[in-house]
Amino acid sequence: MGGGVSAATLRRSGAPCRLSPTALFSALMVTSGTMTHRLKRLESAGLVGRVPNQRDARSMLVQLTPGG
């Protein structure tokens, strides 16, 4: 269930549909551990990908794929 809500939250963030994992789990009011599991499932399904954060080279952003 959580995967659809996570993908919808990324869509609502507006183009290019990407957020930091912290912003995503905060918006969904879940723990970081829960978000990690959801993101792994979504990534395995090809619905999201991780892209480098151009504002902070130490972090990654979660972005919807065309299939997401």
Beta strands, then each sheet from edge to edge (+ up, - down):
strand 1: 18-19
strand 2: 48-52
strand 3: 60-64
sheet 1: 1+ 3- 2+
end
